[in-house]
Amino acid sequence: MGTRMVPMAWWCTGVRWRGGGPVLGWWAPGRDGRESVLGYGQQAAFVVRGERSCLGVWRGGRHTPCPRGMTVPARSTRAQCPECARIDRSYSVAADTMADDPRPYAVYLAYFGPGLLKVGITADERGSARLLEQGAVAFTWLGRGPLMAARRVEALVGVALGVPDRIPYARKRTVRTALPPVEEWVAEVSAAHARAVRLTGWPESMAAAGCEVVEHRGEFGLEGLPPARAVVRELVDGGVVAGRLSGAAGPDLHLDVGGRGVVIDARLMAGWQLEAVGAEESGALGNLGGGGAVTVPTVELGGVQGGLF
């Protein structure tokens, strides 16, 4: 993106979180993967080329390309064809296909905004990476133990507290730029934690964790983040996205495009060849450095489809 753009022979693999910050991943046949560090305040400008391709399957640090070289629908948040998605899911903890996994797991409560709490689990060795990937504004650990015991606690807490194990990104992105004072986050998460650890029915193999609310204002660049006015619906061949990167949360990249807050879900970027905006595109769109432009389909957060602005 911007001056950090990887050459055109590379396909984007979306956003990952490394060391508490977002990076953009890249893949090319026969080459090691690359990552571009995303810095808040930098100009981000790319043009979309060609068709969106299935990225295959990554497991254990190894990549298996899509055997049929399939294309992927532009609006899908998963850059995989059905066959590769099935293979990927066969190794998924979320799908309960790894019940014999010997690693310890952690159960957490994540906060995304007022009244938006969710319960979930992650491999203990991953630390808070899963919370950053989900765009959790704050979280606290509930306990640690074997996988199936963690699953039982996740279900117990979800039912007893009435909190889900998933929250749509559409809801997350509408509240993160208008959050209440931090004291209110801490109070809401702490109260839910206290209720959760007092529940009867915890497996003996699960060790409860004390309440310690961790928040991600700095990692996400939430201080002064302008409200999101539009969301990119899909990328298209020849489309341009250009603006200043003002923040990120989970897969969402927040751009300042001529004074308007625009969000692009980087999952929609995965599988595309993205090139730095060149002189031809800049000339057609005017002075991109001054304000930016978006020529791919967008949806106003009020529900109206937009275009170039």
C-alpha positions as CSV (number, residue, x, y, z in Angstrom):
1,M,0.0,0.0,0.0
2,G,1.3,3.4,-0.9
3,T,5.1,3.6,-0.9
4,R,5.4,0.2,0.7
5,M,3.5,-1.6,-2.2
6,V,4.9,-5.0,-3.2
7,P,5.5,-5.5,-6.9
8,M,2.7,-6.6,-9.2
9,A,3.7,-10.3,-9.2
10,W,2.4,-10.7,-5.7
11,W,-1.1,-11.5,-4.4
12,C,-2.4,-9.9,-1.2
13,T,-3.3,-12.3,1.6
14,G,-5.0,-9.7,3.9
15,V,-4.1,-8.2,7.2
16,R,-2.3,-9.9,10.1
17,W,-1.2,-8.6,13.5
18,R,2.5,-8.8,14.4
19,G,4.0,-7.3,17.5
20,G,0.8,-5.5,18.3
21,G,0.5,-3.8,14.9
22,P,-1.1,-4.5,11.5
23,V,0.8,-5.8,8.5
24,L,-0.3,-6.6,5.0
25,G,0.6,-10.1,3.7
26,W,1.7,-11.1,0.2
27,W,2.2,-14.3,-1.7
28,A,3.7,-15.3,-5.0
29,P,4.2,-18.7,-6.5
30,G,7.5,-20.3,-5.6
31,R,8.5,-17.5,-3.2
32,D,8.5,-16.9,0.5
33,G,5.7,-14.8,1.8
34,R,6.3,-11.1,2.5
35,E,4.7,-8.6,4.8
36,S,4.3,-4.8,4.6
37,V,4.1,-2.9,7.9
38,L,1.1,-0.6,8.0
39,G,1.8,2.7,9.8
40,Y,-1.0,5.1,10.8
41,G,-0.8,8.4,9.0
42,Q,0.8,7.0,5.9
43,Q,-0.7,7.3,2.5
44,A,-2.3,4.1,1.2
45,A,-3.0,3.9,-2.5
46,F,-3.5,0.9,-4.7
47,V,-5.1,-0.2,-8.0
48,V,-6.7,-3.6,-8.4
49,R,-5.6,-5.9,-11.3
50,G,-7.0,-9.0,-12.9
51,E,-9.3,-11.5,-11.2
52,R,-9.5,-12.6,-7.6
53,S,-7.8,-15.9,-7.0
54,C,-8.1,-18.7,-4.4
55,L,-5.1,-18.5,-2.1
56,G,-5.1,-22.2,-1.3
57,V,-4.4,-23.5,2.2
58,W,-1.8,-22.5,4.8
59,R,-1.2,-25.0,7.6
60,G,1.8,-25.2,10.0
61,G,3.7,-22.5,8.1
62,R,3.4,-24.4,4.8
63,H,1.4,-23.3,1.8
64,T,-0.5,-25.5,-0.6
65,P,-1.7,-23.6,-3.7
66,C,-5.2,-24.1,-5.0
67,P,-5.0,-27.3,-7.1
68,R,-7.5,-26.0,-9.7
69,G,-6.5,-22.3,-9.7
70,M,-10.1,-21.3,-9.0
71,T,-11.4,-17.7,-8.8
72,V,-13.3,-16.4,-5.8
73,P,-16.3,-14.1,-5.7
74,A,-15.4,-10.4,-5.0
75,R,-17.8,-10.0,-2.1
76,S,-16.7,-13.1,-0.2
77,T,-14.7,-12.4,3.0
78,R,-12.8,-15.7,2.4
79,A,-10.3,-15.9,-0.4
80,Q,-10.7,-19.6,-0.9
81,C,-12.7,-21.8,-3.2
82,P,-15.1,-24.3,-1.6
83,E,-12.6,-27.2,-1.9
84,C,-9.7,-25.3,-0.2
85,A,-12.1,-23.9,2.4
86,R,-13.3,-27.5,3.3
87,I,-9.6,-28.6,3.7
88,D,-8.9,-25.6,5.8
89,R,-11.9,-26.2,8.0
90,S,-10.9,-29.8,8.6
91,Y,-8.0,-28.5,10.7
92,S,-10.2,-25.9,12.5
93,V,-10.5,-25.7,16.3
94,A,-13.7,-23.6,15.7
95,A,-15.2,-26.6,13.9
96,D,-14.5,-28.9,16.7
97,T,-12.4,-31.2,14.5
98,M,-9.4,-31.2,16.8
99,A,-10.9,-32.5,20.1
100,D,-7.6,-34.3,20.9
101,D,-5.5,-31.2,20.6
102,P,-3.1,-31.4,23.6
103,R,-2.3,-27.7,23.8
104,P,-3.8,-25.6,26.7
105,Y,-6.5,-23.1,25.7
106,A,-7.6,-19.8,27.1
107,V,-11.2,-18.6,27.5
108,Y,-11.8,-14.8,27.1
109,L,-14.4,-12.1,27.3
110,A,-14.0,-9.5,24.6
111,Y,-15.5,-6.0,24.5
112,F,-16.3,-4.2,21.2
113,G,-18.6,-1.5,22.5
114,P,-21.4,-0.8,25.0
115,G,-23.4,-4.0,25.3
116,L,-21.2,-5.8,22.8
117,L,-19.5,-8.6,24.7
118,K,-18.5,-12.0,23.3
119,V,-17.0,-15.1,24.8
120,G,-14.4,-17.2,22.9
121,I,-11.3,-19.4,23.2
122,T,-7.8,-19.3,21.7
123,A,-4.7,-21.4,22.0
124,D,-2.9,-20.2,25.1
125,E,0.4,-19.9,23.1
126,R,-1.1,-17.3,20.9
127,G,-1.6,-14.8,23.7
128,S,-3.7,-11.8,22.7
129,A,-3.2,-12.2,18.9
130,R,-6.7,-13.6,18.5
131,L,-8.2,-10.6,20.2
132,L,-6.4,-8.2,17.9
133,E,-7.5,-10.2,14.9
134,Q,-11.1,-9.9,15.9
135,G,-10.9,-6.1,16.6
136,A,-11.6,-6.4,20.3
137,V,-11.4,-3.0,21.9
138,A,-10.8,-4.6,25.3
139,F,-10.7,-8.1,26.8
140,T,-10.0,-10.1,29.9
141,W,-9.1,-13.8,30.4
142,L,-11.6,-16.0,32.1
143,G,-9.5,-19.2,32.5
144,R,-7.1,-21.8,31.0
145,G,-7.3,-25.5,30.5
146,P,-7.7,-28.4,28.0
147,L,-9.6,-27.7,24.7
148,M,-12.8,-29.5,25.5
149,A,-13.0,-28.0,29.0
150,A,-12.5,-24.6,27.5
151,R,-15.3,-25.3,25.1
152,R,-17.6,-26.2,28.0
153,V,-16.8,-23.0,29.8
154,E,-17.3,-21.0,26.6
155,A,-20.8,-22.5,26.3
156,L,-21.6,-22.2,30.0
157,V,-20.7,-18.5,30.0
158,G,-22.4,-17.7,26.8
159,V,-25.7,-19.1,28.0
160,A,-25.6,-17.8,31.5
161,L,-24.5,-14.2,30.6
162,G,-26.4,-14.1,27.3
163,V,-23.3,-13.2,25.3
164,P,-22.6,-14.7,21.8
165,D,-19.5,-16.3,20.5
166,R,-19.6,-14.1,17.3
167,I,-20.3,-10.5,16.6
168,P,-20.6,-9.3,13.0
169,Y,-17.9,-6.9,11.8
170,A,-20.7,-4.5,10.6
171,R,-21.7,-4.0,14.2
172,K,-18.1,-3.7,15.5
173,R,-17.1,-1.0,13.0
174,T,-20.1,1.3,13.7
175,V,-19.3,1.6,17.5
176,R,-15.5,1.7,17.7
177,T,-15.3,5.4,16.7
178,A,-17.9,6.5,19.3
179,L,-16.9,4.7,22.5
180,P,-17.7,5.8,26.0
181,P,-15.0,6.6,28.6
182,V,-12.5,3.8,29.4
183,E,-13.9,3.6,32.9
184,E,-17.2,2.3,31.5
185,W,-15.4,-0.4,29.5
186,V,-13.6,-1.6,32.5
187,A,-16.7,-1.6,34.6
188,E,-18.7,-3.6,32.0
189,V,-16.0,-6.2,31.4
190,S,-15.2,-6.5,35.1
191,A,-18.9,-7.1,36.0
192,A,-19.2,-9.8,33.4
193,H,-16.0,-11.5,34.5
194,A,-17.2,-11.6,38.1
195,R,-20.5,-13.2,37.1
196,A,-18.7,-15.7,34.8
197,V,-16.2,-17.0,37.4
198,R,-18.9,-17.5,40.0
199,L,-21.0,-19.8,37.8
200,T,-21.3,-23.4,38.9
201,G,-20.4,-26.1,36.4
202,W,-16.8,-25.1,35.6
203,P,-14.7,-28.3,34.8
204,E,-12.1,-29.1,37.4
205,S,-9.4,-29.0,34.8
206,M,-10.1,-25.3,34.1
207,A,-8.1,-22.7,36.2
208,A,-10.0,-19.5,36.5
209,A,-8.0,-16.3,35.8
210,G,-8.2,-13.0,37.7
211,C,-9.8,-10.0,36.0
212,E,-7.3,-7.9,34.2
213,V,-8.8,-5.7,31.5
214,V,-6.5,-5.1,28.5
215,E,-7.5,-2.4,26.0
216,H,-6.3,-1.8,22.4
217,R,-6.8,2.0,21.9
218,G,-3.1,2.4,21.0
219,E,-2.8,-0.7,18.8
220,F,-5.9,0.3,16.8
221,G,-5.3,4.0,16.6
222,L,-8.7,4.8,18.2
223,E,-7.8,8.1,19.7
224,G,-9.3,10.7,17.3
225,L,-10.3,8.1,14.8
226,P,-12.9,9.8,12.6
227,P,-16.4,8.1,12.2
228,A,-16.7,5.6,9.4
229,R,-19.1,7.0,6.8
230,A,-18.8,4.3,4.1
231,V,-17.6,0.7,3.8
232,V,-16.0,-0.8,0.6
233,R,-18.4,-3.5,-0.6
234,E,-16.1,-5.2,-3.1
235,L,-12.9,-4.7,-5.2
236,V,-13.1,-4.7,-9.0
237,D,-10.4,-4.9,-11.7
238,G,-9.1,-1.4,-12.3
239,G,-10.6,0.0,-9.2
240,V,-8.6,2.4,-7.0
241,V,-8.5,2.9,-3.3
242,A,-6.4,5.8,-2.0
243,G,-6.4,7.7,1.3
244,R,-4.5,8.1,4.5
245,L,-4.5,5.1,6.9
246,S,-5.9,6.5,10.1
247,G,-6.5,3.3,12.1
248,A,-7.1,-0.4,12.0
249,A,-9.0,-3.0,14.0
250,G,-9.0,-6.7,13.2
251,P,-9.2,-6.9,9.4
252,D,-10.7,-3.4,9.1
253,L,-8.5,-0.6,7.7
254,H,-9.8,2.9,8.4
255,L,-8.9,5.4,5.7
256,D,-9.3,9.2,5.6
257,V,-10.4,9.8,2.0
258,G,-10.7,13.5,1.4
259,G,-12.0,14.1,4.9
260,R,-14.4,11.1,4.8
261,G,-14.0,8.0,7.0
262,V,-13.9,4.9,4.7
263,V,-13.4,1.3,6.0
264,I,-12.1,-1.5,3.9
265,D,-12.3,-5.0,5.2
266,A,-8.8,-6.4,4.3
267,R,-10.4,-9.9,3.9
268,L,-11.8,-8.5,0.6
269,M,-8.3,-7.6,-0.5
270,A,-7.0,-11.1,-0.1
271,G,-6.6,-12.9,-3.4
272,W,-6.2,-9.8,-5.6
273,Q,-3.1,-8.4,-7.2
274,L,-2.7,-4.9,-5.9
275,E,-0.4,-2.4,-7.5
276,A,0.8,1.0,-6.3
277,V,-1.2,3.8,-7.9
278,G,0.8,5.1,-10.9
279,A,0.8,8.3,-12.9
280,E,-2.0,7.1,-15.2
281,E,-4.5,6.5,-12.3
282,S,-3.3,9.6,-10.5
283,G,-3.9,11.8,-13.5
284,A,-7.4,10.4,-14.1
285,L,-8.4,11.0,-10.4
286,G,-6.7,14.3,-9.8
287,N,-4.4,15.0,-6.8
288,L,-4.5,11.8,-4.8
289,G,-1.9,13.0,-2.4
290,G,-4.2,15.8,-1.3
291,G,-7.3,13.8,-0.4
292,G,-7.6,10.4,-2.0
293,A,-10.3,8.7,-3.9
294,V,-12.2,5.4,-4.0
295,T,-13.6,4.1,-7.3
296,V,-14.7,0.6,-6.1
297,P,-18.3,0.0,-5.0
298,T,-19.0,1.3,-1.5
299,V,-22.0,1.3,0.8
300,E,-22.8,4.3,3.0
301,L,-23.3,3.4,6.6
302,G,-26.8,4.8,6.1
303,G,-27.4,2.1,3.6
304,V,-26.9,3.9,0.3
305,Q,-24.5,2.6,-2.3
306,G,-21.7,5.0,-3.2
307,G,-19.0,5.2,-5.8
308,L,-16.2,7.7,-6.4
309,F,-15.6,10.4,-3.8
